[in-house]
Amino acid sequence: MFRRTALLAASASVAFAMTACGNEDAPAAAPTPAPSAASQIAAPPQVTIANPPVDTTDTASAPEATDPAQTGANPVNNTDPITPVDPARYTAYGNEVGWKSPSGKIYCKIGSTEFGSGCQSGDAPVPDGANCVTPSFTIDQLSKGFYMTPGKVTPTCFNQGEFGVENAQTLEYNTSITFNGMTCFSRVEAMICDAGGGHGFVLSMQQATSN
């Protein structure tokens, strides 16, 4: 998706139909929009990262606009090139694509409906701006992650596997998938998704950040 640089659900194994905590049709709470960190269309998100900033300058060639390691959006100094995959390999019901991380701890989906795209993990921290208070579940019982639509990311918590798909395929490390104008990058350190317009998120067991 352009000069991608990208930022980054639950431990479910098969398809599960889900809802955001406290609301079946929308995230529990919409966060205050963060300022755009990009000056160009489809630029990857800039987020606060767990590790200190590093010099990611790299003179080696990488696949065009597919390597988030070439910008400050990458959570670590990872300069391994990114290989795009064919989204048809990850086709799910309802004109969607779905996958899981190689660790099996993050589940993601990109669809065509307002709440049909995003990632979640039961082991991730609560994202900043997410309202995860519910009388029916404890924080440990909820998975944490993000909804995304083109140009927008919404942090939230889930009481079910919103983004699990049946027989989810693994999106191997150092590969990316693009569908419906959004791209996700699978890194050893995190799942980094670019919603376009300078917005995206980073999701791992150590961080859940977005803008």
DAJO-V225134 format. One line per field, one symbol per residue. phi: phi as a letter, one per 40 degrees, with the letter a starting at -180 (. if undefined). Layout:
# DAJO-V225134
phi->???
This chain:
# DAJO-V225134
phi->.gccbbca.cccbbcacbbccgacbaddacccdcccbbbacgcccbbcbcccdbcbcacccbddfbbcccbccccacbbcccbcbccccbdbcgfbbaabcdcgbbbbabbbbdbcbibaacbccccdgccbcaccbcdccccbiacabdgabbcabbcacdbcbcfdccccdgbbbbafgbbbbcbdcacbbbcgggbaabbacbaabaa
